[in-house]
Amino acid sequence: MALESHIAASEDALLEGLSFQGRSTASYLVSRQEATWVPSVSSPLRPQGTRLVRFNLADHSGWLIPSTLRLAFTIENLKEEGDLVPIVSSPACLFRRMRIIANGSAVIEDVDFFGRTTQLFSEFMSPQKRMIYNGTEWGSGNTASTLNLPATPDPILQDTSRAVIVQLMSNFLSQTKMIPLSMLPLTLECELDPDPDACFAAAGNLFELSRLRLLGSVVQLDQALQNSYAKHLLDGKTLPFYHPGMYSFIAAVPNGSSLYSLPIVRGFTRLSAVYVTFMDGAPTGTSKFNNRFFNPATNGGANTVENDDLEWYIQIGSERWPSFSCTSNQESYYRLQMCTAAHLGTTTLSISPWDFRNTKYVVAHSFEKAGGGGSHTGINTRSGSQATLSFRRLGAAITAHVVCVYDQITNLSMAGVEVLD
């Protein structure tokens, strides 16, 4: 068929610059309020004292815009001598666990090892985005930016405090649907890490978190639209919230393992991606559990075939992912880029190749058939096809941290909230 035939079959469309149609309006939004929620118990948090803070998010008719929700607090340096020098990308890493509960009983999210998981996914942001986030978090010093360190956090000087505002890493709060707080009241819990040195350089750190509060935007709908949603639920229908779920756990690795298999005992209806990082030895200086992703292959050595001897693959049922074992840093870096492209929609990382070979090594694989182009195209591991991680020559690694990402639906109905995974 000639090109002219394709051209003749095309339809003319008015260019945007020649279209003077008015933009869509939203007159059903009556008002917007910048709301603040205080914790149910307002005592300061300390690693060796009160460590749990709980917020109850409810409103008689408001709808929360989840992407606007931020945790704000003041961190005070209580060290007798010296500064608090942050070694993580966000103050959110100060928390060991984060949970979101609906209607008092349905657990929507429960992320363990929250600090390390937050640091891991911050490495998948673009350097520009990490720098912008740093503006409301630690604040940055006057230092040169690099790919893997776009902004150097300002230390918190002795006998001083700093106000910070952080975005908690939450898949439910990252989804785009507004949340009706009258129908879906939420409880958000954050548990402080018991180790005061987890996010700061050196040892002997001491600090306190005070004035904790949640900030967010809540909109009010006109009564007619509000009643239509209520009627929708009264008619036995549901409001589904589609978002990824996250399962985080650690496992001990026998020292000097030449062969190591780690089964993922939990099953998922649609497993989307798996991320694995390693830790070696005792944390020291600026290299600790929350920010060190040890590479068992090169371990700081030259990037040569002789040093690069780690192999890995993932077995699900009778299938291997990838088909042949991944046997090099370069291929692991490629697999990580393909995994973030399918899961997060981008291959841009703030991990330099040198850091990937040393302290930012991540094993990752996506199981999405559509590669981010469709929904629910992951793999089912509930029907007897258990996922098993297999590694050869893990060297000095002593701990494996695994994060599984899967499809999840939070279903709101008159009967309550049902979490489907």
GITAQUI-V506697 format. One record per run of one state. SS is the DSSP state (A for helix, B for strand, O for the rest). FROM is the first residue (numbers start at 1). TO is the last residue. If there is no record, write none. Layout:
# GITAQUI-V506697
SS:FROM:TO + SS:FROM:TO
This chain:
# GITAQUI-V506697
O:1:2 + A:3:9 + O:10:15 + A:16:18 + O:19:28 + B:29:38 + O:39:44 + B:45:45 + O:46:51 + B:52:57 + O:58:61 + B:62:77 + O:78:83 + B:84:84 + O:85:85 + B:86:86 + O:87:90 + A:91:94 + B:95:102 + O:103:105 + B:106:112 + O:113:113 + A:114:122 + O:123:126 + A:127:134 + O:135:139 + B:140:140 + O:141:152 + B:153:153 + O:154:155 + B:156:156 + O:157:160 + B:161:166 + O:167:171 + A:172:174 + O:175:178 + B:179:180 + O:181:185 + B:186:192 + O:193:199 + B:200:200 + O:201:206 + B:207:221 + O:222:222 + A:223:234 + O:235:238 + B:239:252 + O:253:258 + B:259:264 + O:265:270 + B:271:280 + O:281:283 + B:284:284 + O:285:286 + B:287:287 + O:288:292 + B:293:293 + O:294:310 + B:311:316 + O:317:318 + B:319:326 + O:327:328 + A:329:343 + O:344:352 + A:353:356 + O:357:359 + B:360:360 + O:361:362 + B:363:366 + O:367:378 + B:379:379 + O:380:386 + B:387:392 + O:393:396 + B:397:413 + O:414:415 + B:416:420 + O:421:421
